[in-house]
Amino acid sequence: MKKLLLIAFIGLYSGLAIGQPELKGSPQDLRGFLYPTDHLVTIYGQAEEKAYSDKAIVSLVITTENERLSLAISDNSTLRATLTQSLVDAGISPASIKSSKFSSSPQYGWFGKKPSSYKVVNRMAVSIEKEAHLKEIAVVADRHEEAELSDTTFEHTQKDAFNNRVKAQALKKIITQKEFYEQSLGVKLTPIGIRDSNIRQRATRGALMLETVVATTVNVDREGLSSVSKRQQRPATAPSFDEVKYEANLAVDFKIEP
């Protein structure tokens, strides 16, 4: 009799165990099953603004050559001093004129290991904020064949201010949507998180088109039409543009409360 009761109890217990749902998954999955998360909603906002660069950095390459290295260095230093003074006289601040460290390269002749001459190359970077100053730099470079205008890069000095401006505009759109949903659905949305990693600056379409036209024209003028394709295959340096578009894409997570 006792054996029959024991067998019946074991069978009943096994049936109850089989009838219960089996929980599987990671600890995080089980925690979500036992303690359900709050209802959340994410609202997105996007904004953009255009700005023109207000600073240009013009590079001048100064090259001097002499049979003696000391004279090549001296000539380079003297010429840079002359160019600097001419630019200062034209109204450019001395603090806006920077020179890189010089580099020398020996020029070997047809015979022998001794260099036939020494060449010293130095770069001057001139920061300007007026178009008239660019003309003055060109005039100074034209006076000296040892000086050559190499390139010009652009900067927008109000980068941080414009980043904050587009973020504020995007956030304002999110708040407007939040208030609309609250009034329409009769709920309360409480912010619990924000993602603002997608903040960037890039050239406008017009600036990109201008850069392409200028680059192609310079290549043709300097090396001839047949060399354009060869130069385009070379590694490109980081471009700069006169017009910049600032973009902000924000996402705010809200907790839905009745």
C-alpha positions in Angstrom: 0.0 0.0 0.0 2.8 2.4 0.9 4.6 1.6 -2.3 1.5 2.4 -4.3 1.1 5.8 -2.5 4.8 6.6 -3.1 4.5 5.8 -6.8 1.4 7.9 -7.1 3.1 10.9 -5.4 6.2 10.7 -7.7 4.0 10.6 -10.7 2.0 13.6 -9.5 5.1 15.6 -8.8 6.6 14.7 -12.2 3.4 15.8 -13.9 3.5 19.2 -12.1 7.1 19.7 -13.0 6.5 19.0 -16.7 3.5 21.3 -16.8 5.6 24.3 -15.6 7.2 26.6 -18.2 10.9 26.2 -18.6 12.9 29.4 -18.4 16.0 29.7 -20.6 18.4 32.5 -21.5 21.1 34.7 -20.1 20.9 36.3 -16.6 19.8 39.6 -18.3 17.0 37.7 -20.1 15.8 36.1 -16.9 15.9 39.5 -15.1 13.7 41.0 -17.8 11.2 38.2 -17.5 11.0 38.4 -13.7 11.1 42.2 -13.6 9.7 43.8 -16.8 11.2 47.1 -17.9 9.3 50.3 -18.2 7.7 51.3 -21.5 10.1 53.5 -23.4 9.9 55.6 -26.5 12.7 57.3 -28.5 12.2 60.7 -30.3 14.6 61.9 -32.9 15.5 65.4 -33.9 17.7 66.8 -36.7 19.0 70.2 -37.6 21.6 71.8 -39.8 23.2 75.2 -40.5 25.7 76.5 -43.1 28.6 78.8 -42.3 31.5 80.3 -44.3 35.1 79.9 -43.2 36.4 83.1 -41.7 40.1 82.2 -41.7 42.6 81.1 -44.4 46.0 79.6 -43.9 48.3 80.3 -46.9 51.5 78.3 -47.3 54.6 79.7 -48.9 57.5 77.4 -49.7 60.9 79.1 -49.7 63.8 77.3 -51.4 67.4 78.4 -51.5 70.4 76.7 -53.0 74.1 77.2 -52.6 77.4 75.4 -53.0 77.9 75.8 -49.2 75.3 74.6 -46.8 75.9 77.5 -44.4 75.2 80.0 -47.2 72.1 78.1 -48.3 70.8 78.3 -44.7 71.7 81.9 -44.3 70.1 82.9 -47.6 66.9 81.1 -46.6 66.8 82.8 -43.3 67.4 86.2 -44.8 64.7 85.7 -47.4 62.2 84.6 -44.8 62.9 87.7 -42.8 62.4 89.9 -45.9 59.1 88.2 -46.7 57.9 88.5 -43.1 58.7 92.2 -43.0 56.9 92.8 -46.3 53.8 91.0 -45.0 53.9 92.9 -41.8 54.1 96.2 -43.7 51.1 95.1 -45.7 49.1 94.9 -42.4 49.4 91.2 -41.5 50.1 90.6 -37.8 53.6 89.1 -37.0 51.9 86.5 -34.8 50.0 85.2 -37.8 53.3 84.3 -39.7 54.8 81.0 -38.7 57.9 79.2 -40.1 58.5 75.5 -40.0 61.9 74.0 -39.3 64.1 74.0 -42.4 65.2 70.9 -44.2 68.3 70.5 -46.4 69.0 68.1 -49.1 72.4 67.8 -50.9 72.4 68.0 -54.7 74.8 65.5 -56.2 76.7 66.0 -59.4 77.5 63.5 -62.2 80.8 62.4 -60.6 81.9 61.8 -57.1 80.1 61.4 -53.8 80.5 64.9 -52.7 77.4 67.1 -53.1 77.7 69.7 -55.8 75.3 72.0 -53.8 72.9 72.2 -50.9 69.3 73.0 -51.0 67.4 74.4 -48.0 63.6 74.3 -48.0 61.3 76.0 -45.5 57.6 76.6 -45.3 55.9 79.7 -44.0 52.2 79.5 -42.9 50.4 82.8 -43.0 47.0 83.1 -41.3 44.7 85.8 -42.8 41.1 86.9 -42.4 40.9 89.3 -45.3 40.9 88.7 -49.0 43.1 91.8 -49.5 45.8 90.0 -47.4 45.8 87.1 -49.9 46.6 89.5 -52.7 49.5 91.0 -50.7 50.9 87.5 -50.1 50.7 86.8 -53.9 52.5 90.1 -54.6 55.3 89.3 -52.2 55.7 85.8 -53.7 55.9 87.2 -57.2 58.8 89.4 -56.2 61.0 86.5 -55.3 61.3 83.4 -57.5 62.6 81.4 -54.5 59.1 81.8 -52.9 56.1 79.8 -54.2 52.5 79.7 -53.1 51.9 76.0 -52.4 48.3 75.7 -51.0 45.5 77.4 -49.0 43.4 75.8 -46.3 40.3 77.2 -44.7 39.0 77.2 -41.1 35.8 78.3 -39.4 36.7 79.7 -36.0 33.1 79.5 -34.7 33.0 75.7 -34.8 32.0 75.1 -31.2 29.3 77.8 -31.3 27.7 76.3 -34.4 27.8 72.8 -33.0 25.9 74.0 -29.9 23.5 75.9 -32.1 22.4 72.9 -34.2 22.2 70.7 -31.1 19.9 73.2 -29.5 17.7 73.4 -32.6 17.5 69.6 -32.8 16.6 69.3 -29.1 13.9 72.0 -29.5 12.3 69.8 -32.2 12.4 66.8 -29.9 10.7 68.8 -27.1 8.0 69.9 -29.5 7.3 66.3 -30.5 7.3 65.3 -26.9 4.7 67.9 -25.9 2.5 66.9 -28.9 2.5 63.2 -27.9 1.7 64.1 -24.3 -1.3 66.2 -25.3 -2.6 63.8 -27.9 -2.2 60.5 -25.9 -2.8 61.8 -22.4 0.5 60.5 -21.1 3.7 61.9 -19.5 7.1 61.4 -21.1 10.0 61.7 -18.7 13.5 61.9 -20.3 15.9 59.2 -19.1 18.7 59.3 -21.8 20.1 61.2 -24.7 22.4 60.3 -27.6 24.2 63.1 -29.4 27.1 61.2 -31.0 26.1 62.1 -34.6 27.4 65.7 -34.6 29.5 66.5 -37.7 30.7 69.2 -40.1 31.2 68.7 -43.8 31.5 70.7 -47.0 28.4 71.9 -48.7 27.6 70.8 -52.2 28.7 74.1 -53.7 32.0 73.9 -51.9 32.7 70.4 -53.1 32.0 71.5 -56.7 34.3 74.5 -56.4 37.1 72.3 -54.9 36.8 69.9 -57.8 37.0 72.7 -60.5 39.9 74.4 -58.8 41.9 71.1 -58.3 41.4 70.1 -61.9 42.4 73.5 -63.3 45.6 73.6 -61.2 46.6 70.2 -62.3 46.1 71.1 -66.0 48.0 74.4 -65.7 51.0 72.9 -63.9 51.5 69.6 -65.6 49.4 69.5 -68.7 46.2 67.7 -69.5 47.7 64.2 -69.7 48.8 64.4 -66.1 45.4 65.0 -64.5 44.6 61.3 -64.2 48.0 60.5 -62.7 47.6 63.2 -60.0 44.1 62.0 -59.1 45.5 58.6 -58.3 47.9 59.9 -55.7 46.9 59.8 -52.0 44.7 62.8 -51.2 45.4 65.1 -48.3 42.6 66.2 -46.0 40.6 68.8 -47.8 39.3 72.1 -46.4 36.4 74.1 -47.8 35.2 77.7 -47.7 31.6 76.7 -46.8 30.7 74.2 -44.1 27.5 72.5 -43.1 27.0 71.7 -39.5 24.6 68.8 -38.7 23.2 67.4 -35.5 21.1 64.2 -35.1 19.9 63.7 -31.6 17.9 60.9 -30.0 16.2 61.2 -26.6 14.8 58.2 -24.7 11.6 58.9 -22.7 9.8 56.8 -20.1 6.0 56.6 -20.7 4.0 57.3 -17.6 0.2 57.4 -17.3 
